[in-house]
Amino acid sequence: MKPIFRKILAILLGIVIGSLVNMFLVNISGTIIPPPIDADVTTAEGLKEAMHLFQPKHFLFPFLAHALGTFVGAFVAAKIAPTSKLAFAMGIAVFFFLGGLAAVFMIPSPLWFTIVDLALAYFPMAYLAKQLAD
């Protein structure tokens, strides 16, 4: 396969597979750690109104979704990319980081979660994924 096609495939599959992992974890989170009683977590407005009810345990799965989605996406990209594997892994991290940054503005969360999520869920996970993909 020509290198350009492998590069495109690395990016596309990294984003798609990472997003699938992210959404899977988000979708099962409520069955493992139920949201607070009377919290409407089906809409951004409901989340905004109920955020004061959330405990630290409720932020575990959003963090895992961001971290593991980025990790798996970056791992796939690094495995497929013919060269510059770190650049491809970090490219996936940038994509997911921008999504996480957008979420910070759309869905308010405690400052501690915002800092932990943005600092640890994206670029460190992509770096680790690239290291393990070698």
GIDADA-V655899 format. One record per residue. N is the residue number from 1. RES is the residue in one letter. SS is DSSP state (2 for helix, 1 for strand, 0 for the rest). PSI is psi in radians with two decimals (NA if undefined). Layout:
BEGIN
{{N;RES;SS;PSI} {N;RES;SS;PSI}}
END
This chain:
BEGIN
{{1;M;0;2.40} {2;K;0;2.52} {3;P;2;-0.66} {4;I;2;-0.65} {5;F;2;-0.65} {6;R;2;-0.65} {7;K;2;-0.80} {8;I;2;-0.77} {9;L;2;-0.69} {10;A;2;-0.78} {11;I;2;-0.86} {12;L;2;-0.84} {13;L;2;-0.62} {14;G;2;-0.78} {15;I;2;-0.81} {16;V;2;-0.87} {17;I;2;-0.71} {18;G;2;-0.71} {19;S;2;-0.67} {20;L;2;-0.75} {21;V;2;-0.80} {22;N;2;-0.91} {23;M;2;-0.63} {24;F;2;-0.83} {25;L;2;-0.69} {26;V;2;-0.74} {27;N;2;-0.58} {28;I;2;-0.17} {29;S;2;-0.74} {30;G;2;-0.40} {31;T;2;-0.42} {32;I;2;-0.80} {33;I;0;1.67} {34;P;0;2.52} {35;P;0;2.87} {36;P;0;2.61} {37;I;0;2.41} {38;D;0;0.20} {39;A;0;2.20} {40;D;0;1.80} {41;V;0;0.22} {42;T;0;-0.24} {43;T;0;2.75} {44;A;2;-0.65} {45;E;2;-0.74} {46;G;2;-0.71} {47;L;2;-0.74} {48;K;2;-0.78} {49;E;2;-0.53} {50;A;2;-0.04} {51;M;2;-0.59} {52;H;2;-0.27} {53;L;2;-0.27} {54;F;0;2.44} {55;Q;0;2.93} {56;P;2;-0.60} {57;K;2;-0.47} {58;H;2;-0.21} {59;F;2;-0.05} {60;L;2;-0.89} {61;F;2;-0.65} {62;P;2;-0.72} {63;F;2;-0.82} {64;L;2;-0.69} {65;A;2;-0.77} {66;H;2;-0.79} {67;A;2;-0.85} {68;L;2;-0.57} {69;G;2;-0.80} {70;T;2;-0.79} {71;F;2;-0.89} {72;V;2;-0.77} {73;G;2;-0.76} {74;A;2;-0.66} {75;F;2;-0.83} {76;V;2;-0.81} {77;A;2;-0.76} {78;A;2;-0.62} {79;K;2;-0.67} {80;I;2;-0.62} {81;A;0;2.33} {82;P;0;-0.52} {83;T;0;3.03} {84;S;0;0.83} {85;K;2;-0.66} {86;L;2;-0.68} {87;A;2;-0.69} {88;F;2;-0.72} {89;A;2;-0.76} {90;M;2;-0.54} {91;G;2;-0.70} {92;I;2;-0.72} {93;A;2;-0.74} {94;V;2;-0.78} {95;F;2;-0.89} {96;F;2;-0.60} {97;F;2;-0.75} {98;L;2;-0.64} {99;G;2;-0.74} {100;G;2;-0.68} {101;L;2;-0.73} {102;A;2;-0.70} {103;A;2;-0.62} {104;V;2;-0.67} {105;F;2;-0.46} {106;M;2;-0.63} {107;I;0;1.88} {108;P;0;2.48} {109;S;0;2.85} {110;P;0;2.59} {111;L;2;-0.69} {112;W;2;-0.69} {113;F;2;-0.74} {114;T;2;-0.80} {115;I;2;-0.85} {116;V;2;-0.79} {117;D;2;-0.91} {118;L;2;-0.53} {119;A;2;-0.54} {120;L;2;-0.35} {121;A;0;-0.23} {122;Y;0;-1.34} {123;F;2;-0.72} {124;P;2;-0.64} {125;M;2;-0.68} {126;A;2;-0.69} {127;Y;2;-0.79} {128;L;2;-0.73} {129;A;2;-0.74} {130;K;2;-0.74} {131;Q;2;-0.73} {132;L;2;-0.40} {133;A;2;-0.39} {134;D;0;NA}}
END
